[in-house]
Amino acid sequence: MLKINLTAIFILFSSFVLSQQSIFWKISKKGNEAYILGTYHYLGKDFLLNNNIILEKLKKSKIALSENIDSAKISINKRNENLQLKKMNKNELQTIKRIVPSYIDSNKMTLRELIVTIDGKITQKFCLTDKEKIDETKMDDFIKEYCLKNRIKLEGLEPTEKTFDYLNHNLYSNTTEEKLIEIIKSKIKLLNSENQNINCLILNEYRTKKHIFNFERESQEKFITLRNKDWIVKIDNAIQEKEKAFIFVGLYHLDFKEGLLELLKSRGYSVEEIILN
């Protein structure tokens, strides 16, 4: 009997810690309020247009904060060529050139940046529906455009060059360049295949407008947690100075023990999920 009771308690505790909650939250302190949206970078504007409450809260905001607002072109194109890419064959280089935006010199991208880019294209090819694929204006870009059209002040939490610094120092941090080349070759092969055995659970969950948060667990992704800690002061100041702020960042910046929601709570904010229909 004792074993059964302990098991029941464990299940209840796990359900509490790993609860499925909204991707959209209200945060407030001392009469100032803000809203924070966890975005999915590969989904388009239609997701937002089908959720009026998000745009309503955005329109009433005085400032909107995004991960960054400057172009990657400036950071990448001023570099020297990445000689490691000469280890790729002709078809692999053609694939890289095809998937990288034309305004960016793919020969100057780092191996880690290419891995992230290819992963994104794999997600878009195998996980997006046909309707989602033709929705070319991504949700983060749509929010930025919306801010400009509605004269909402828009600021980046970090310059794009700093994002690249975080990525290149913390993603695959103990991996040799030879191994990174192997990873890229493998991912290009997958991208050019018709493989349908891709794990799309994260996107499938996001479509429900909810996410299984784990606020008790530390994230293993330094790329995310280090940036959260850098951003939190700017977010706090924006809310207190502008009174009404709207923050939109990748969903996983909200999750875990050192996610933005927990960091805001540690600064005295109350957080409240907003249920999306």
C-alpha positions as CSV (number, residue, x, y, z in Angstrom):
1,M,0.0,0.0,0.0
2,L,2.8,2.4,0.9
3,K,4.5,1.7,-2.5
4,I,1.3,2.6,-4.3
5,N,0.8,5.8,-2.3
6,L,4.4,6.9,-3.0
7,T,3.9,6.1,-6.7
8,A,0.8,8.2,-6.7
9,I,2.5,11.1,-5.0
10,F,5.4,10.9,-7.5
11,I,2.9,11.0,-10.4
12,L,1.1,14.0,-8.9
13,F,4.4,15.8,-8.3
14,S,5.6,15.1,-11.9
15,S,2.4,16.3,-13.3
16,F,2.8,19.6,-11.3
17,V,6.4,20.1,-12.3
18,L,6.0,19.1,-16.0
19,S,2.7,20.8,-16.6
20,Q,1.6,21.8,-20.1
21,Q,1.0,25.5,-20.2
22,S,0.5,28.3,-22.6
23,I,3.2,29.8,-24.9
24,F,1.9,33.2,-24.0
25,W,2.3,34.9,-20.6
26,K,1.4,38.1,-18.8
27,I,4.1,39.4,-16.4
28,S,3.5,42.2,-13.9
29,K,5.1,44.1,-11.1
30,K,4.2,47.4,-9.3
31,G,1.4,48.2,-11.7
32,N,3.6,47.7,-14.8
33,E,2.6,44.8,-17.0
34,A,4.1,43.1,-20.1
35,Y,3.5,40.1,-22.3
36,I,5.9,37.5,-23.4
37,L,5.4,35.1,-26.3
38,G,7.5,32.0,-26.9
39,T,7.8,31.9,-30.7
40,Y,8.6,29.0,-33.1
41,H,11.0,30.5,-35.6
42,Y,9.9,28.4,-38.6
43,L,6.2,29.0,-38.4
44,G,4.6,31.9,-40.3
45,K,2.4,34.9,-39.7
46,D,-0.8,32.8,-40.1
47,F,-0.3,31.3,-36.6
48,L,-0.4,34.8,-35.2
49,L,-3.3,36.0,-37.3
50,N,-5.3,33.1,-36.0
51,N,-4.7,34.2,-32.4
52,N,-6.1,37.7,-32.1
53,I,-5.3,38.2,-28.4
54,I,-1.6,38.2,-29.2
55,L,-1.8,41.0,-31.7
56,E,-4.2,42.9,-29.4
57,K,-1.7,42.9,-26.6
58,L,1.1,43.8,-29.0
59,K,-0.8,46.8,-30.4
60,K,-1.3,48.2,-26.9
61,S,2.4,47.9,-26.1
62,K,4.8,50.9,-26.1
63,I,7.9,48.8,-26.8
64,A,8.6,45.3,-28.3
65,L,11.8,43.4,-27.6
66,S,13.1,40.7,-30.0
67,E,16.2,38.5,-29.8
68,N,17.8,40.8,-32.4
69,I,16.7,43.2,-35.1
70,D,19.8,43.7,-37.3
71,S,20.7,41.7,-40.3
72,A,23.0,38.7,-40.3
73,K,24.4,40.0,-43.6
74,I,26.6,42.6,-41.9
75,S,28.1,40.2,-39.5
76,I,28.9,37.3,-41.9
77,N,29.8,39.0,-45.2
78,K,32.7,41.0,-43.7
79,R,34.5,37.8,-42.7
80,N,37.2,35.9,-44.5
81,E,36.2,32.7,-46.3
82,N,35.8,29.5,-44.2
83,L,38.5,27.3,-45.7
84,Q,37.0,24.2,-43.9
85,L,34.2,24.3,-46.5
86,K,36.7,23.2,-49.2
87,K,36.3,19.7,-47.6
88,M,32.8,19.6,-49.0
89,N,32.1,18.1,-52.4
90,K,30.4,20.0,-55.2
91,N,26.9,18.7,-54.5
92,E,27.2,19.6,-50.8
93,L,28.4,23.1,-51.6
94,Q,25.5,23.5,-54.0
95,T,23.0,22.5,-51.3
96,I,24.5,25.0,-48.8
97,K,24.3,27.8,-51.4
98,R,20.7,26.9,-52.2
99,I,19.5,27.0,-48.6
100,V,21.4,30.1,-47.4
101,P,19.7,33.4,-48.2
102,S,21.2,35.0,-51.4
103,Y,22.3,38.1,-49.5
104,I,24.6,36.1,-47.3
105,D,27.9,34.7,-48.4
106,S,27.6,31.0,-47.4
107,N,31.4,30.6,-47.9
108,K,31.9,32.8,-44.8
109,M,29.6,31.0,-42.4
110,T,31.1,28.9,-39.6
111,L,30.4,25.2,-39.4
112,R,28.2,25.6,-36.4
113,E,26.1,28.3,-38.1
114,L,25.7,26.0,-41.1
115,I,24.5,23.1,-38.8
116,V,21.8,25.4,-37.3
117,T,20.8,26.5,-40.8
118,I,20.5,23.0,-42.2
119,D,18.6,21.8,-39.1
120,G,16.1,24.6,-39.8
121,K,15.7,23.5,-43.4
122,I,15.2,19.9,-42.3
123,T,12.4,21.0,-39.9
124,Q,10.8,23.1,-42.6
125,K,10.9,20.3,-45.2
126,F,9.7,17.4,-43.1
127,C,7.6,19.0,-40.3
128,L,5.7,21.9,-41.9
129,T,2.4,21.3,-43.6
130,D,2.0,22.4,-47.2
131,K,0.0,25.4,-46.0
132,E,2.7,26.3,-43.5
133,K,5.4,26.1,-46.2
134,I,3.8,28.8,-48.4
135,D,3.4,31.1,-45.4
136,E,6.8,32.7,-46.1
137,T,6.7,35.6,-43.6
138,K,7.9,34.0,-40.4
139,M,6.2,34.9,-37.1
140,D,9.1,36.8,-35.6
141,D,9.6,38.9,-38.8
142,F,5.8,39.5,-39.0
143,I,5.8,40.9,-35.4
144,K,8.8,43.2,-36.3
145,E,6.9,44.5,-39.4
146,Y,3.8,44.9,-37.3
147,C,5.7,47.1,-34.9
148,L,7.1,49.3,-37.6
149,K,3.7,49.8,-39.2
150,N,2.0,50.6,-35.9
151,R,4.8,52.8,-34.6
152,I,5.7,50.5,-31.7
153,K,9.3,51.0,-30.6
154,L,11.3,47.9,-31.5
155,E,14.6,46.9,-29.9
156,G,16.8,43.9,-30.0
157,L,18.0,42.2,-26.9
158,E,21.4,41.6,-28.5
159,P,23.1,42.4,-31.8
160,T,23.1,39.5,-34.3
161,E,26.9,39.4,-34.1
162,K,26.7,38.6,-30.4
163,T,24.2,35.8,-31.1
164,F,26.7,34.3,-33.5
165,D,29.4,34.6,-30.8
166,Y,27.2,32.7,-28.3
167,L,26.4,30.0,-30.9
168,N,30.0,29.5,-32.0
169,H,31.3,29.2,-28.5
170,N,28.6,27.1,-26.9
171,L,27.1,24.8,-29.6
172,Y,29.1,21.6,-30.1
173,S,31.7,23.2,-27.8
174,N,33.9,20.1,-27.5
175,T,33.6,18.9,-31.1
176,T,36.5,18.9,-33.5
177,E,36.2,20.6,-36.9
178,E,36.6,17.2,-38.6
179,K,33.6,15.9,-36.6
180,L,31.6,19.1,-37.4
181,I,32.2,18.5,-41.1
182,E,30.9,14.9,-40.7
183,I,27.8,16.2,-39.0
184,I,27.2,18.7,-41.8
185,K,27.6,16.1,-44.5
186,S,25.2,13.8,-42.7
187,K,22.6,16.5,-42.3
188,I,22.9,17.5,-46.0
189,K,22.3,13.9,-46.9
190,L,19.2,13.8,-44.8
191,L,17.9,17.1,-46.2
192,N,18.3,15.9,-49.7
193,S,16.5,12.6,-48.9
194,E,12.8,11.8,-48.7
195,N,13.2,10.5,-45.2
196,Q,9.9,10.8,-43.3
197,N,11.2,9.5,-39.9
198,I,11.9,13.0,-38.6
199,N,10.9,13.8,-35.0
200,C,8.4,16.7,-35.3
201,L,7.1,16.4,-31.7
202,I,8.2,19.9,-30.7
203,L,6.3,21.5,-33.6
204,N,3.3,19.3,-33.2
205,E,3.1,20.4,-29.5
206,Y,3.6,24.1,-30.5
207,R,0.6,23.9,-32.8
208,T,-1.6,23.2,-29.7
209,K,-0.3,26.6,-28.4
210,K,1.0,24.9,-25.3
211,H,4.3,23.5,-24.1
212,I,5.4,21.1,-21.4
213,F,7.4,23.4,-19.1
214,N,9.9,22.1,-16.6
215,F,10.8,25.0,-14.3
216,E,12.6,22.8,-11.8
217,R,15.2,21.5,-14.2
218,E,18.4,23.2,-15.5
219,S,18.7,23.5,-19.2
220,Q,21.6,21.8,-20.8
221,E,21.8,24.5,-23.5
222,K,24.3,27.1,-22.5
223,F,23.5,28.9,-25.8
224,I,20.1,29.7,-24.3
225,T,20.7,30.2,-20.6
226,L,23.7,32.5,-21.0
227,R,21.7,34.7,-23.3
228,N,18.7,34.7,-20.9
229,K,21.0,36.0,-18.1
230,D,22.3,38.8,-20.4
231,W,18.8,39.8,-21.5
232,I,17.0,39.9,-18.2
233,V,18.3,43.3,-17.1
234,K,17.2,44.9,-20.4
235,I,13.8,43.3,-20.2
236,D,13.3,44.4,-16.6
237,N,14.3,48.0,-17.4
238,A,12.0,48.1,-20.4
239,I,9.0,47.0,-18.4
240,Q,9.6,49.5,-15.6
241,E,10.4,52.4,-18.0
242,K,7.8,51.8,-20.7
243,E,5.1,50.3,-18.5
244,K,3.7,48.2,-21.3
245,A,6.2,45.9,-23.1
246,F,5.9,42.9,-25.4
247,I,8.7,40.4,-25.5
248,F,8.9,37.7,-28.3
249,V,11.7,35.2,-28.2
250,G,12.2,31.5,-29.0
251,L,10.0,29.3,-26.9
252,Y,12.9,27.6,-25.1
253,H,14.0,30.9,-23.6
254,L,10.9,30.7,-21.4
255,D,11.5,27.2,-20.1
256,F,13.6,25.7,-17.4
257,K,15.1,26.9,-14.1
258,E,17.1,29.7,-15.8
259,G,14.4,30.6,-18.3
260,L,13.1,34.1,-18.6
261,L,9.9,33.3,-16.7
262,E,11.8,32.0,-13.6
263,L,14.3,34.9,-13.9
264,L,11.5,37.4,-13.9
265,K,9.9,35.7,-10.9
266,S,13.2,36.0,-9.1
267,R,13.0,39.8,-9.7
268,G,9.6,40.1,-8.1
269,Y,7.3,39.7,-11.1
270,S,4.1,37.7,-11.1
271,V,3.6,35.5,-14.1
272,E,0.3,34.3,-15.5
273,E,-0.4,32.2,-18.5
274,I,-2.8,33.3,-21.1
275,I,-4.8,30.5,-22.7
276,L,-4.9,30.7,-26.5
277,N,-7.9,29.1,-28.3
